[in-house]
Every structure is written in structure tokens, then in C-alpha cells.
């Protein structure tokens, strides 16, 4: 009987080490090395020295593949080692990928799932969706973890409610805007009018539809530089004063820049005469009604437009006995606060 035959089944690490030292060229040296390494690994395994045990199991595989109880112990320690690394990772996708690779009966499945739930819960924010919140709760596998994740969810929802309330307040301000009509001016058939006033806009400048209304003062004058009046020094003279109340809709349909849109619109204009020049006493109507198509550029703070105003029959500024036109072409500039 050879010396190897006498120790082939031994569990004595010193005997195996002695054989390896004594017979380095033995045909059984790989078997001796394998058994020496796995028994050493098992001794560290029993003493809970997992890191060193793994090193000896890995070294044993240089001589023969692990099998049986040795393979089982090696897999157990390897899985535990991976688990310890995962517990130190804050990368959600790394943890998720590890969890997806575990079987449902793994001793680490519940703990890793809870850890992932806490990571997902901790990253919930004001921008998180309902899906994000439900996903964090889905991975919580015990009551304690679920309670912690719910606290994250409740905080995110609280911040979202505050944000939504702020948006509603902001929208309320930006969707009802006060403006100053810096000027408007029109001229047609020798009749000039210009003035200023206030405007209100319901709807944001970038909404598809706006409602516009306000009140505007207009000074009306006669001006014709081609006329020669022997009885006057100038061809410019006052006619009267009017307060117009425009109400209309505007369609914003084409971007002209990052913060402006091209629009078309139409106003109904109710006019009220508030004063007449001496030469025109009794010649101006007390009220007028007109329709006013517009085109222009709308922005957050400024509106510019060109309009054509047409008065209804019998509702012009002037009585019909005066030979003046019942239409105007003009432009305006409004500043919104």
C-alpha cells in the first residue's frame, strides 16, 4: 500500500501538508492539494471566517472542480459575499439587477428587496410619479420597511401638493393679466384718433385662446395736410373725446420666437362720447358700435397689433349728415405687468 492510499480519506490537514511537502512530484499531488485546500477551507468555514474560506475554496479549484458539500459551501459564501457588497451599494439599478438574479427562496431575497424599497423611497421627490411611489412600496417585504417607505411617499406627496398649489396661484396670476395700452393710433379719410387706456387679458400669452377687454380714451381730430383753409391757420383741429370699451377673442396659433406668438383676433367696440369741440357740438353720437379684426404679435409682457375698425350702420361716431368715413385703420402697443 502506498503512502497516498493510507491518507486518501484523511481529514487531517497536517498529514496532507506533510505529504505535499514530502512528495511534490507524486502522481497524486493534485488530489492531495485539492483535499488539503478544501479541508482548510472547511475549517475556516466552520469558524465563520468567510473571506479566507472563499480564498481557499477558489485555490482548491486550481486542482479539481468543487463538488458536493464543498461546492454548496462555496456557493453559500460567494452569495453572501455578493450580498455584503450589494448592501454597501447605493446604485438602484445595481441592486435591482442583483435582486432579479436571486431566486425567491434565497435567504437574502427579502433583505435585498427591502433595501431596494428604501433606496427607491429615499429618492422620491416632488417630481416622482404615482408609479414611482407604488414601485417603492412593491419592494417592501415587511411591515417595518413598508412604514418607512410610506413616510417617503407621504413626504413626496406633501411637496407635490405644495407645488401644485403654487402652480395654481401662479397660473391664476398669469392667466388674468393687467396691462397698459401705451398707445393706439388710427387714421382714415382725414380723421385721426389716438390715445391710451387699460387692458385685461384672460389666458396666458401662449394659450391658444385669450379673452381681451378694457377701457381706452381716444382723442379725435381732423387732419389733412393737403387742405387749405382760408378761415383757419392749420388743417389740424379737434373734434371730440371718446371712451371705447373693447371686448374680444384672440387666437394665438404660430410661434414667432421663444416667447412670442402670432395672433389673429376680433373685438367688439362700444364707444361713448365724453366731449365735443365747439365746432362739432351736436355732430357726434353719444355712443357707437364697431367690429375690429386684428393681427399682431403677442408676448408675456408686450402685445403689438394692427387693426381695422368698421362701425355699424347708424352707429358710427359721426351722424350721417357729416361726410366722414365709418372705418379706421390703426395700430397699438400694450404692456402687460
Secondary structure, 3 states (H helix, E strand, C coil): CCHHHHHCCCCCHHHHHHHHHHCCCCCCHHHHHHHHHHHHHHHHHHCCCHHHHHHHHHHHCCCCCCCHHHHHHHHHHHHHHHHHHHHCCCCHHHHHHHHHHCCCCCCCHHHHHHHHHHHHHHCCCCCCCHHHHHHHHHHCCCHHHHHHHHHHHHHHHHHHHHHHHHHHHHHHHHCEEEEEEEEEEEEECCEEEEEEEEEEEECCCCCCEEEEEEEEEEEEEEECCCCCCCCCCCCEEEEEEEEEEEEEEEEEEEEEECCEEEEEEEEEEEEEEEEECHHHCCCECCEEEEEEEEEEEEECCEEEEEEEEEECCCCCCECCCCCCCCEEEEEEEEEEC
